[in-house]
Amino acid sequence: MNMLSDPVILGEQEADFSAVDKARVVEALARVLPAGALMYESEDLHPYECDGLSAYRQLPMVVALPTTEEQVVAALRICSEIGVPVVARGAGTGLSGGALPHKFGVVLSLARFNRILHLDPHARTAVVQPGVRNLAISEAASPHGLYYAPDPSSQIACTIGGNVAENSGGVHCLKYGLTVHNLLRVRGVTIDGEIVEIGNHGLDAPGYDLLALVTGSEGMLAVVTEVTVKLTPKPQLAQCVLAAFDDVIKAGAAVAEIIAAGIIPAGLEMMDQPATAAVEQFVHAGYPLDAKAILLCESDGTPEEVAEEIERVRAVLESSGATEIRVSRDEAERMRFWAGRKAAFPAAGRISPDYYCMDGTIPRKRLGEMLEAIQAMEGKYGLRCINVFHAGDGNLHPLILFDANQEGELERAEGFGAEILELSVALGGTITGEHGVGIEKINQMCSQFTRPELTMFFRVKAAFDPRGLLNPGKAIPTLNRCAEYGRMRVSNGHIPYPDIPRF
């Protein structure tokens, strides 16, 4: 890895890559990639024009589909020599525009890196390539009584490389942790073609915790080629409690009370009335449609542990004002309870031409306050919003419903989403929980962080990628961008950093 003498320059303004010669890039990559692994005609590029944030689209200049680590190394060295931006891509299920192509860049697809290389049931680990689907790891480990705990809603399609890039979570991350808590080692390649191994198969590694740094770095530091994950024993029993509330404030308070009681459920989710109505039409989970909000609280472990925890949860819910409490009677009913929550995003697609999914995180005790604020924003922006939350850790997923074919609705949806994120920060939270920043939330980074903090982020990036070729224009806003966004705070009548040009 290289160190830049003054990496702050990297963060002043967007780099200009318009002088990149496409013919030269194609010719150079064709020398190191096999036949059929390089695409550059317009009709072949359209499948790569966006990720799950489909409101934003951009055709890449070239798409490369390597099949070996050696090919990744060679391709990155060529891009580094020519000065071509590189955007690594997994399954394209991300929701923040992290895999949005660069107009003058190469999309490096890791889709063909789809093998589970080694599964050790005794050590409870699996070594996998980045294109392996999240759920496929659990399917492979299941005969050994093991599974991979992080379970994003897109787990049937999303890949482990993308999970590492975004530090993905899921409904069970409250108890079992995010992606970063379920990794031992990441192997990757820097923009200069240097292979790096971060972490190891032991419980700890000397030096700085670079594994936590790389996890969630959104493809800006290195291209992941191999991941060692931890596997978790399957619990003997799991049961889910469904609780209905006649008031969203009471439901939010109940979440805080469960955690305050020292209970850490396997999952603790919240859905408001519009969300339950949408998913009930889709999956027929048996949700109470008259409830203003419902909670799903899962306990797992031995039968004795589950029985004790559910009784404690029931007591808290009753004292918090739940109007109805159900406990899943068998595995089929438990799966029905969760089917609705897992299907929230596709259910939104059934009732609206488009939806815009946000991803802020706030203190648990302020969930009800946020829901009431979102209801007021619906009137302000003239758009509907259904809400599903990873309530146990305060991670919000408001789904703003709009129609991109109606003039001005996308812009109103963007304004609606930006206000939710700004409020998340004001309530003591953060602008993202698991979807990453990408391009979607890059402006709100200007509200979350100060110039010295953003400068430090760019210094870290410069240590891995001095010229800013890996996924440029994502996650960390340039200082000029923050000035343009108008979020530099005024203190004593003076604008901080007056040397930054305002637009």
C-alpha positions as CSV (number, residue, x, y, z in Angstrom):
1,M,0.0,0.0,0.0
2,N,1.2,3.5,-0.7
3,M,1.0,6.6,1.5
4,L,0.3,10.0,-0.1
5,S,2.2,12.9,1.2
6,D,-0.8,15.2,1.2
7,P,-3.9,13.0,0.8
8,V,-6.2,15.9,1.8
9,I,-6.1,17.0,-1.9
10,L,-7.9,13.8,-2.7
11,G,-11.0,15.0,-0.9
12,E,-11.1,18.6,-2.1
13,Q,-13.1,18.0,-5.3
14,E,-14.2,15.3,-7.6
15,A,-11.5,13.9,-9.9
16,D,-11.9,14.3,-13.7
17,F,-11.6,11.0,-15.6
18,S,-13.0,12.2,-18.9
19,A,-9.7,11.8,-20.7
20,V,-9.7,8.0,-20.3
21,D,-9.3,6.3,-23.6
22,K,-11.9,3.5,-23.9
23,A,-10.1,1.7,-26.8
24,R,-6.9,1.6,-24.8
25,V,-8.7,0.2,-21.7
26,V,-10.5,-2.5,-23.8
27,E,-7.3,-3.5,-25.6
28,A,-5.3,-3.8,-22.4
29,L,-7.9,-5.8,-20.4
30,A,-8.5,-8.1,-23.4
31,R,-4.9,-9.3,-23.0
32,V,-5.4,-10.5,-19.4
33,L,-9.0,-11.7,-19.4
34,P,-10.4,-14.8,-21.1
35,A,-12.8,-14.7,-24.0
36,G,-16.3,-13.7,-22.9
37,A,-15.1,-11.9,-19.8
38,L,-15.1,-8.4,-21.2
39,M,-18.1,-6.3,-22.3
40,Y,-18.1,-2.8,-23.8
41,E,-21.0,-2.6,-26.3
42,S,-23.9,-0.6,-25.1
43,E,-26.5,-3.4,-25.2
44,D,-24.3,-5.6,-23.0
45,L,-23.7,-2.9,-20.4
46,H,-27.4,-2.1,-19.5
47,P,-27.7,-4.9,-16.9
48,Y,-25.0,-3.2,-14.9
49,E,-26.3,0.4,-15.1
50,C,-27.6,0.4,-11.5
51,D,-27.9,-1.6,-8.3
52,G,-31.0,-2.0,-6.1
53,L,-31.3,1.8,-6.0
54,S,-32.7,1.9,-9.5
55,A,-33.6,5.6,-9.4
56,Y,-30.0,6.3,-10.4
57,R,-28.5,4.8,-13.5
58,Q,-25.3,5.1,-15.4
59,L,-23.8,2.9,-18.1
60,P,-20.2,1.9,-17.4
61,M,-17.5,2.2,-20.0
62,V,-16.5,-1.4,-19.7
63,V,-17.6,-4.5,-17.7
64,A,-15.0,-7.1,-16.7
65,L,-15.9,-10.6,-15.4
66,P,-12.7,-12.2,-14.1
67,T,-12.8,-15.8,-12.8
68,T,-9.5,-16.0,-10.9
69,E,-7.7,-13.8,-8.4
70,E,-4.8,-13.6,-10.9
71,Q,-7.1,-12.0,-13.4
72,V,-8.3,-9.5,-10.8
73,V,-4.7,-8.6,-10.0
74,A,-3.9,-8.1,-13.6
75,A,-7.0,-6.1,-14.4
76,L,-6.5,-3.7,-11.4
77,R,-2.8,-3.2,-12.3
78,I,-3.9,-2.1,-15.8
79,C,-6.6,0.2,-14.5
80,S,-4.0,1.7,-12.0
81,E,-1.5,2.3,-14.8
82,I,-4.0,3.9,-17.1
83,G,-5.8,5.8,-14.3
84,V,-9.2,4.2,-14.8
85,P,-11.9,4.2,-12.1
86,V,-13.0,0.7,-10.9
87,V,-16.3,-0.2,-9.3
88,A,-16.5,-3.7,-7.8
89,R,-19.9,-5.3,-8.1
90,G,-21.5,-8.3,-6.5
91,A,-25.1,-9.3,-7.0
92,G,-26.2,-5.7,-7.4
93,T,-28.8,-5.9,-4.6
94,G,-27.4,-2.9,-2.6
95,L,-29.8,-0.1,-1.9
96,S,-27.5,2.9,-1.6
97,G,-26.0,3.2,-5.1
98,G,-22.7,1.8,-4.0
99,A,-22.3,-0.2,-7.2
100,L,-23.5,2.5,-9.5
101,P,-21.0,2.5,-12.4
102,H,-18.6,5.3,-13.3
103,K,-19.2,6.8,-16.8
104,F,-15.5,6.6,-17.6
105,G,-14.8,3.5,-15.5
106,V,-14.7,-0.3,-15.4
107,V,-17.2,-2.4,-13.5
108,L,-15.4,-5.3,-12.0
109,S,-18.0,-8.0,-11.5
110,L,-17.2,-10.8,-9.0
111,A,-20.3,-12.8,-9.9
112,R,-18.1,-15.7,-11.2
113,F,-16.3,-16.0,-7.8
114,N,-19.1,-18.3,-6.6
115,R,-17.4,-21.2,-4.9
116,I,-17.4,-22.3,-1.2
117,L,-13.7,-23.2,-0.9
118,H,-13.7,-25.0,2.5
119,L,-16.1,-25.6,5.3
120,D,-14.8,-26.7,8.6
121,P,-17.6,-27.9,11.0
122,H,-15.2,-28.4,13.9
123,A,-13.7,-24.9,13.7
124,R,-17.1,-23.6,12.7
125,T,-15.7,-21.6,9.7
126,A,-16.2,-21.4,6.0
127,V,-13.8,-20.0,3.4
128,V,-15.9,-18.6,0.5
129,Q,-15.4,-16.5,-2.6
130,P,-17.2,-13.1,-2.7
131,G,-19.8,-14.2,-5.2
132,V,-21.3,-16.8,-2.9
133,R,-24.8,-16.0,-1.9
134,N,-25.4,-15.3,1.8
135,L,-28.1,-18.0,2.1
136,A,-25.9,-20.6,0.2
137,I,-23.4,-20.5,3.1
138,S,-26.2,-21.6,5.6
139,E,-27.5,-24.2,3.2
140,A,-24.0,-25.7,2.9
141,A,-23.5,-25.6,6.7
142,S,-26.9,-27.0,7.6
143,P,-26.0,-30.7,7.5
144,H,-23.5,-29.9,10.2
145,G,-26.0,-28.2,12.4
146,L,-24.5,-24.8,11.6
147,Y,-25.5,-21.6,9.8
148,Y,-24.3,-18.1,8.9
149,A,-26.0,-15.7,11.2
150,P,-26.3,-12.3,9.4
151,D,-29.5,-12.5,7.4
152,P,-30.4,-9.4,5.3
153,S,-33.8,-9.5,3.6
154,S,-32.1,-10.1,0.3
155,Q,-30.1,-13.1,1.6
156,I,-31.5,-15.4,-1.1
157,A,-29.7,-13.2,-3.7
158,C,-27.1,-11.0,-2.1
159,T,-23.5,-12.1,-2.0
160,I,-21.0,-12.2,0.8
161,G,-18.6,-9.8,-1.0
162,G,-21.3,-7.2,-1.0
163,N,-22.2,-8.0,2.6
164,V,-18.6,-7.2,3.5
165,A,-18.6,-4.0,1.5
166,E,-21.7,-2.7,3.2
167,N,-21.3,-4.4,6.6
168,S,-24.8,-5.9,6.2
169,G,-27.0,-6.9,9.1
170,G,-30.5,-8.4,9.1
171,V,-33.3,-9.2,11.5
172,H,-31.1,-11.4,13.8
173,C,-28.1,-9.0,14.0
174,L,-29.3,-7.7,17.4
175,K,-28.1,-10.9,19.1
176,Y,-25.6,-12.3,16.6
177,G,-24.0,-9.2,15.2
178,L,-23.5,-7.6,11.8
179,T,-21.2,-8.9,9.1
180,V,-18.1,-7.5,10.8
181,H,-18.8,-9.6,13.9
182,N,-19.1,-12.8,11.9
183,L,-15.8,-12.6,9.9
184,L,-12.3,-13.9,10.7
185,R,-10.4,-12.9,7.6
186,V,-10.7,-11.0,4.3
187,R,-8.4,-11.4,1.4
188,G,-8.4,-8.7,-1.3
189,V,-6.5,-6.8,-4.0
190,T,-5.6,-3.1,-3.9
191,I,-5.8,-0.9,-6.9
192,D,-2.1,-1.4,-7.5
193,G,-2.6,-5.2,-7.7
194,E,-1.2,-6.0,-4.3
195,I,-2.8,-8.9,-2.5
196,V,-3.6,-8.2,1.1
197,E,-4.9,-10.5,3.9
198,I,-6.6,-8.8,6.8
199,G,-7.4,-10.8,9.9
200,N,-6.7,-14.5,10.3
201,H,-8.2,-17.7,11.4
202,G,-7.3,-17.1,15.1
203,L,-9.3,-15.2,17.6
204,D,-7.2,-12.1,17.3
205,A,-4.5,-10.6,15.2
206,P,-1.6,-8.2,16.1
207,G,-1.7,-4.6,15.1
208,Y,-4.6,-2.4,14.2
209,D,-8.1,-3.9,13.6
210,L,-8.0,-3.5,9.8
211,L,-10.7,-6.1,9.5
212,A,-13.2,-3.7,10.9
213,L,-11.9,-0.9,8.7
214,V,-12.3,-2.9,5.5
215,T,-15.7,-4.2,6.4
216,G,-18.2,-1.5,5.4
217,S,-15.7,0.3,3.3
218,E,-17.9,0.1,0.2
219,G,-15.3,-1.1,-2.2
220,M,-13.2,2.0,-1.7
221,L,-10.1,0.4,-0.2
222,A,-9.7,-3.0,-1.9
223,V,-11.5,-5.6,-4.1
224,V,-12.4,-8.6,-1.9
225,T,-11.5,-12.0,-3.4
226,E,-12.0,-14.4,-0.5
227,V,-13.7,-14.3,2.9
228,T,-13.5,-16.5,6.0
229,V,-16.8,-16.4,7.9
230,K,-17.8,-17.7,11.3
231,L,-20.5,-20.3,11.5
232,T,-23.0,-20.5,14.4
233,P,-24.7,-23.6,15.8
234,K,-28.4,-23.8,15.0
235,P,-30.5,-23.2,18.1
236,Q,-32.6,-26.2,19.4
237,L,-35.7,-24.0,19.4
238,A,-36.9,-20.7,18.2
239,Q,-40.2,-19.0,18.9
240,C,-41.5,-15.6,17.8
241,V,-43.8,-13.3,19.8
242,L,-46.1,-11.0,17.9
243,A,-47.4,-8.0,19.8
244,A,-49.9,-5.5,18.7
245,F,-50.1,-1.9,19.9
246,D,-52.8,0.8,19.5
247,D,-50.1,3.6,19.5
248,V,-46.7,3.8,17.8
249,I,-45.2,5.6,20.8
250,K,-46.1,2.7,23.0
251,A,-44.6,0.2,20.6
252,G,-41.4,2.2,20.4
253,A,-41.2,2.5,24.2
254,A,-41.8,-1.3,24.5
255,V,-38.6,-1.9,22.4
256,A,-36.6,0.2,24.8
257,E,-38.1,-1.5,27.8
258,I,-37.2,-5.0,26.5
259,I,-33.6,-4.1,26.1
260,A,-33.6,-2.2,29.4
261,A,-34.8,-5.4,31.1
262,G,-31.6,-7.1,30.0
263,I,-33.3,-9.2,27.3
264,I,-31.4,-9.5,24.0
265,P,-33.8,-11.3,21.7
266,A,-32.6,-13.1,18.6
267,G,-34.6,-10.5,16.6
268,L,-36.8,-7.5,17.5
269,E,-38.6,-5.9,14.6
270,M,-41.3,-3.2,14.3
271,M,-43.8,-2.5,11.5
272,D,-46.4,0.3,11.4
273,Q,-50.0,-0.1,10.2
274,P,-49.5,0.8,6.6
275,A,-46.6,-1.7,6.4
276,T,-48.6,-4.6,7.9
277,A,-51.5,-3.8,5.6
278,A,-49.1,-4.0,2.6
279,V,-47.4,-7.2,3.5
280,E,-50.6,-9.0,4.7
281,Q,-52.0,-8.7,1.1
282,F,-48.8,-10.2,-0.1
283,V,-48.0,-13.1,2.3
284,H,-51.1,-13.6,4.5
285,A,-49.1,-13.8,7.7
286,G,-52.1,-13.2,9.9
287,Y,-51.1,-9.8,11.2
288,P,-53.7,-7.8,13.2
289,L,-54.6,-5.0,10.7
290,D,-56.2,-2.8,13.2
291,A,-53.0,-2.3,15.2
292,K,-51.1,1.0,14.8
293,A,-47.8,-1.0,15.1
294,I,-46.7,-4.5,15.7
295,L,-43.5,-5.9,17.2
296,L,-41.9,-9.3,16.3
297,C,-39.7,-10.5,19.1
298,E,-37.9,-13.8,18.6
299,S,-36.2,-16.0,21.3
300,D,-33.9,-18.9,20.5
301,G,-31.8,-21.4,22.4
302,T,-32.7,-24.5,24.5
303,P,-36.4,-25.1,25.1
304,E,-35.9,-24.0,28.7
305,E,-34.1,-20.8,27.8
306,V,-36.7,-19.9,25.2
307,A,-39.6,-20.5,27.6
308,E,-38.0,-18.3,30.3
309,E,-37.2,-15.5,27.9
310,I,-40.6,-15.5,26.3
311,E,-42.3,-15.2,29.7
312,R,-40.1,-12.2,30.5
313,V,-40.8,-10.6,27.1
314,R,-44.5,-11.2,27.6
315,A,-44.4,-9.4,31.0
316,V,-42.7,-6.4,29.5
317,L,-45.1,-6.2,26.5
318,E,-48.1,-6.4,28.8
319,S,-46.8,-3.6,31.1
320,S,-46.0,-1.5,27.9
321,G,-49.6,-1.6,26.8
322,A,-49.7,-4.3,24.1
323,T,-53.3,-4.9,23.0
324,E,-52.6,-8.5,21.7
325,I,-49.8,-10.9,22.2
326,R,-49.3,-14.2,20.3
327,V,-46.6,-16.7,20.6
328,S,-45.8,-18.9,17.5
329,R,-47.1,-22.4,18.2
330,D,-44.9,-24.2,15.7
331,E,-42.2,-23.6,13.2
332,A,-44.7,-23.0,10.4
333,E,-46.3,-20.2,12.3
334,R,-43.0,-18.7,13.3
335,M,-42.0,-18.6,9.6
336,R,-45.3,-17.0,8.7
337,F,-44.7,-14.2,11.3
338,W,-41.3,-13.6,9.7
339,A,-42.4,-14.0,6.1
340,G,-44.3,-10.6,6.3
341,R,-41.3,-8.8,7.6
342,K,-38.9,-10.3,5.1
343,A,-41.4,-9.5,2.3
344,A,-41.8,-5.8,3.2
345,F,-39.8,-4.5,0.3
346,P,-41.5,-6.6,-2.5
347,A,-44.8,-5.8,-0.8
348,A,-44.1,-2.1,-1.3
349,G,-43.5,-2.8,-5.0
350,R,-47.0,-4.2,-5.3
351,I,-48.7,-1.1,-4.0
352,S,-46.5,1.6,-5.6
353,P,-44.7,1.9,-9.0
354,D,-41.5,2.9,-7.1
355,Y,-40.2,3.1,-3.6
356,Y,-37.2,4.8,-1.9
357,C,-35.8,2.9,1.0
358,M,-34.0,4.8,3.7
359,D,-31.6,3.4,6.3
360,G,-31.0,5.8,9.3
361,T,-30.4,4.6,12.9
362,I,-31.6,6.3,16.0
363,P,-31.7,5.6,19.8
364,R,-34.4,2.9,20.5
365,K,-36.3,5.1,22.9
366,R,-37.0,7.7,20.1
367,L,-38.6,5.3,17.6
368,G,-42.1,6.5,18.3
369,E,-40.9,10.1,17.9
370,M,-39.4,9.3,14.5
371,L,-42.6,7.6,13.4
372,E,-44.7,10.6,14.3
373,A,-42.3,12.9,12.5
374,I,-42.5,10.7,9.3
375,Q,-46.3,10.9,9.4
376,A,-46.0,14.7,9.4
377,M,-43.5,14.5,6.5
378,E,-46.0,12.5,4.4
379,G,-48.3,15.5,4.4
380,K,-45.4,17.9,3.7
381,Y,-44.2,16.0,0.7
382,G,-47.5,14.6,-0.5
383,L,-46.1,11.0,-0.5
384,R,-47.0,7.9,1.4
385,C,-44.5,6.0,3.6
386,I,-44.6,2.5,5.1
387,N,-42.2,1.8,8.0
388,V,-40.3,-1.4,8.9
389,F,-37.6,-1.1,11.6
390,H,-34.8,-3.3,13.0
391,A,-36.2,-1.9,16.2
392,G,-33.8,-3.7,18.6
393,D,-30.9,-1.6,17.3
394,G,-32.8,1.4,16.2
395,N,-32.2,0.8,12.4
396,L,-35.0,2.4,10.4
397,H,-36.2,1.3,6.9
398,P,-38.9,3.8,5.9
399,L,-40.1,3.0,2.4
400,I,-41.2,6.2,0.6
401,L,-43.7,5.4,-2.1
402,F,-43.7,7.4,-5.3
403,D,-44.1,7.2,-9.1
404,A,-41.0,8.2,-11.1
405,N,-43.2,8.8,-14.1
406,Q,-45.0,11.6,-12.4
407,E,-43.1,14.9,-12.7
408,G,-41.4,16.0,-9.5
409,E,-42.2,12.9,-7.4
410,L,-38.7,11.5,-7.4
411,E,-37.3,14.9,-6.3
412,R,-40.0,15.0,-3.5
413,A,-39.0,11.4,-2.4
414,E,-35.4,12.5,-2.3
415,G,-36.3,15.5,-0.1
416,F,-38.4,13.3,2.1
417,G,-35.6,10.8,2.6
418,A,-33.0,13.5,3.2
419,E,-35.2,15.0,6.0
420,I,-35.5,11.6,7.6
421,L,-31.7,11.2,7.6
422,E,-31.2,14.8,8.9
423,L,-33.7,14.0,11.8
424,S,-31.9,10.8,12.5
425,V,-28.7,12.8,13.2
426,A,-30.6,15.4,15.2
427,L,-32.1,12.6,17.4
428,G,-28.6,11.4,18.3
429,G,-28.4,8.7,15.6
430,T,-26.6,8.2,12.2
431,I,-27.5,8.3,8.6
432,T,-27.0,4.6,7.9
433,G,-27.2,1.3,9.7
434,E,-26.5,-1.4,7.1
435,H,-27.1,-0.2,3.6
436,G,-24.1,2.0,3.3
437,V,-23.7,5.6,2.1
438,G,-23.0,5.1,-1.6
439,I,-24.4,8.0,-3.5
440,E,-27.7,8.0,-1.8
441,K,-26.6,9.5,1.5
442,I,-23.4,11.2,0.5
443,N,-24.8,14.7,1.1
444,Q,-26.0,13.8,4.6
445,M,-22.4,12.9,5.4
446,C,-21.8,16.6,5.4
447,S,-24.3,16.9,8.3
448,Q,-23.0,13.9,10.2
449,F,-19.3,14.8,10.1
450,T,-17.0,17.9,10.3
451,R,-14.3,18.8,7.8
452,P,-11.5,17.4,10.0
453,E,-13.4,14.1,10.2
454,L,-14.0,13.9,6.5
455,T,-10.3,14.8,5.9
456,M,-9.3,11.9,8.1
457,F,-11.6,9.5,6.1
458,F,-9.8,10.6,2.9
459,R,-6.4,10.1,4.6
460,V,-7.4,6.5,5.3
461,K,-8.6,6.0,1.7
462,A,-5.3,7.5,0.4
463,A,-3.3,4.9,2.3
464,F,-4.9,2.2,0.2
465,D,-5.8,4.1,-3.0
466,P,-3.8,7.4,-3.4
467,R,-5.4,8.5,-6.6
468,G,-8.9,7.7,-5.6
469,L,-9.6,5.1,-8.4
470,L,-11.6,2.6,-6.4
471,N,-15.3,3.5,-6.4
472,P,-14.8,7.3,-6.7
473,G,-17.5,9.7,-5.7
474,K,-19.1,7.4,-3.2
475,A,-19.5,7.3,0.6
476,I,-17.2,10.2,1.5
477,P,-18.2,13.7,0.1
478,T,-15.6,16.1,-1.1
479,L,-15.3,19.3,0.8
480,N,-16.5,21.2,-2.2
481,R,-19.6,19.1,-2.3
482,C,-20.3,19.8,1.3
483,A,-19.9,23.5,0.7
484,E,-22.4,23.2,-2.2
485,Y,-24.8,21.2,-0.1
486,G,-24.9,24.2,2.2
487,R,-24.5,22.3,5.4
488,M,-21.4,24.0,6.8
489,R,-22.6,25.3,10.1
490,V,-22.4,29.0,10.9
491,S,-20.7,29.9,14.2
492,N,-20.8,33.4,15.6
493,G,-21.8,34.8,12.3
494,H,-18.9,33.2,10.4
495,I,-18.9,30.4,7.9
496,P,-16.3,27.8,8.7
497,Y,-13.6,27.1,6.2
498,P,-14.2,30.3,4.0
499,D,-11.4,29.1,1.7
500,I,-13.7,26.4,0.3
501,P,-15.5,27.7,-2.9
502,R,-19.3,28.0,-2.5
503,F,-21.4,27.2,-5.5
